Amino acid sequence: MRSLLVTASLAAGLSMPAAPASAQDCPDVRVPGARYSVTACLHDLTTAGTVVSGHTDPADWAGLIAPGTTTPSGVPGVQVDGYFPDTSATNTNHGWKHDAQFVLRLPRRWNGGLVVAGPPGTREQYANDPIISDQVLGRGYAYAATDKGNTGPNLAGDGARPGDAILEWHHRFTQLTRAAKKAVARHYGQPPARTYAAGLSAGGYLVRWQLERHPSLYTGGIDWNALIFTPRTSLLTTLPPALRAYPPYATGDTSAHAALLAAGYPAGSEPAWPFSFQNLWGPLQHQVRAELDPSYTGDEATYDLTTRPRAVQRAIARVSLTGRIGRPLVSVQGTLDALTPPSRYAAAYERLVTDAGRSALHRTTRVPGGPHTDGLIALSPTTFRPMLPAFTAGFTRLERWTTR
């Protein structure tokens, strides 16, 4: 990815001269708490412009959009890239080799709102650019996204205790929200009137955590096929059965097919199973298990959480959701999701919210035919349905709900 060289700001207050943008100089936008930041005035903050200018990374959102997807474009404004102090270095964007990277986009025509997002999986800060950033920039929102503080396959290497790396995800989301709200206020001369949290998969899990732990920072949130951690439900409980059953299923074993369905994987999602087995189920089981249960040395497919030491449950408890949301939340769930199957994930979180007495703050939209990500539609275009339209409709629903 190309380096960003327009305006640089250091924590010590030193800055490089601003390069002119059109007829005027580009403002030096300061992000409170950032160790380093780079400001650029762009003719288009959406991916239609940032792919050309080098202010996004298409590799970061590969596989997240359906073939032929069109997104809003033509949104001029200011982009800030930078990072907060951190000790890990898995994110190599811009040659910085520094984690806790972020991007902040400030459209010229601002509607008074801010959307903050975290990436799915172990992707980086540009992962949501076509599916969230473009969508909200097209409506006039400012947008901020974090890399969650660690990226790539070695999640468990960041932190001293099991669960530390995942807890950093939440810290970085909160940190960026607070900093972005201040930067937005300084840039536009007034604070955002509305602040929404948004995310897909692991990013959706972050949304729920934020509305549970830091509701005062947000007006509301929207999640898309969200991951969850609870003492009873997580990737550590849903992935091992899939890893065990898929190899015999692939050879035609009908009992293995029944086992996958019994484990919650939806009937009809079969076209996504080969890809998921190769690229999602195994790698994610290993990454999450290594983070929360590093002492386990057996095969990932035979992992059984119920037999593991109490220390593992304590680690899971550190990162578990409670359902005690304090702001309105819209959840968008695909019915053919083969990573976070709705009968295990969406249903489990609905129960948590209900048990916590917060069901009035939660609305779920199930999308018939929706896979985990829209990129999977290419596996079977006649089976899967794009989720992005439901996400944008869900965001509109959230706006109306929270601004009545």
Buried (B, 14 or more C-beta within 10 A) or exposed (E): BEEBEBBBBEEEEEBBEBEEBEEEEBBBBBBEBBBBBBBBBBBBBBBBBBBEBBBBBEEBBEBBBBEEBEBBBEBBBBBBBBBBEBEBEBBBBBEBEBBBBBBBBBBEEBBBBBBBBBBBBBBBBBBBBBBBBBBBBBBBBBBBBBBBBBBBBBBBEBBEEBBBBBBBBBBBBBBBBBBBBBBBEBBEEEEBEBBBBBBBBBBBBBBBBBBBBBBEBBBBBBBBBBBBBBEEBBBBBBBBBBBBBBEBBEEEBEEBBEBBBEBBBBEBBBBBBEBBBEEBBBBBBBBBBBBBBEEBEEEBBEBEBEEBEEEBBEBBEBBBBBBBBBBBBBBBBBBBBBBBBBBBBBBBBBBBBEEBEBBEBBBBBBBEBBBBBBBBBEBBEEBBBBBBEBBBBBBEBBBEBBEE
